[in-house]
Amino acid sequence: MRLVAVLLWTIPAACLQAVLLLLPGGGKAWFARVYWRGVARIIGMRRRVIGPCSPHRPTLFIANHCSWLDIVALGATLPGCFVAKAEIGQWPGVSIVAKLGRTIFVSRSRETVAREQRLLAARLGGGDNVILFPEGTTSDGNRVLPFSSAFFTLAFGEAQPWVQSVTVVYDELEGQPVRRFDRPLVAWYGDMDLAPHLKPLLHRRGVRATIMFGEPLPPGSFANRKALSLMMEQTISANAARLRQGRDAPQT
């Protein structure tokens, strides 16, 4: 029933977003968040936000990644475009939603990296915020994987974006704290297929995503991308551990 409801919400929302993409202004970015908030409500996701989202444009949001749920949670919260691997652009149905949300697809191959970097830089240069998952894949939800510093080249381009860490942890399932052995219900990683993962999770009454914002960092805060990558990895790892332990104070 929830999947049917998502489909019934997506069809008219996609039609409206297709029109908004043709119009100037920020309507397309605003409605993308409205859409994901609708999806969150349908699937029973509650969101708890700690700290303010960066008001600066453009901002490069750096987030950890453990599940397809991250797209719903962050899409409903952040005013920005996702960066996703190129194969998602070929998934039936999902690719249409991603393209209407102005997702930027990258393959990270040597042949296309220069063009993809120019596309990302152009988005930032046009004032769009960009959401990056520098782990490059999803984790099991019990840890944050090492970050690839190559993603942080964007922070040192002509657009000069602000940078903000975003930590997302799923800490409640059906109103109870998520325990370590519950995380495979929420996290989608490794060779898990999507359909079998959806069914048991959507049968649950609901899940809560806690999203913690770090301090927005102005351009020029770090000497190079490796230093910035290391700082973001350490900050998000520490904040994720605190949230899993039920502690809300952010690590800065």
QUIJONOR-V601080 format. One record per backbone hydrogen bond with DSSP energy under -1.0 kcal/mol. CO is the residue of the C=O (numbers start at 1). NH is the residue of the N-H. Records with the same first field share a line. If there is no record, write none. Layout:
BEGIN
CO=NH + NH
END
This chain:
BEGIN
1=5
2=6
3=7
4=8
5=9
6=10
7=11
9=13
10=14
11=15
12=16
13=17
14=18
15=19
16=20
17=21
19=22
20=23
26=30
27=31
28=32
29=33
30=34
31=35
32=36
33=37
34=38
35=39
36=40
37=41
38=42
39=43
40=45
44=207
46=209
48=211
50=213
58=162
59=130
60=164
61=132
62=166
65=139
66=188
67=70
68=71
69=73
70=74
71=75
72=76
74=78
78=80
81=131
82=104
84=106
85=88
86=89
87=90
88=91
91=95
92=94
93=97
94=98
95=99
96=100
97=101
98=103
99=102
104=84
106=86
109=113
112=116
113=117
114=118
115=119
116=120
117=121
118=122
119=123
120=124
121=125
122=126
123=128
124=127
129=81
130=61
131=83
132=63
133=136
134=148
148=151
149=152
150=153
152=155
153=156
154=157
157=160
162=60
163=217
164=62
165=214
166=64
167=212
169=210
171=178
172=208
173=176
176=173
179=182
182=185
183=186 + 187
189=192
194=198
195=199
197=201
198=202
199=203
201=204
206=174
207=46
208=171
209=48
210=169
211=50
212=167
217=163
218=221
224=228
225=229
226=230
227=231
228=232
229=233
230=234
231=235
232=236
233=237
234=238
235=239
236=240
237=241
238=242
239=243
240=244
241=245
242=247
243=246
END
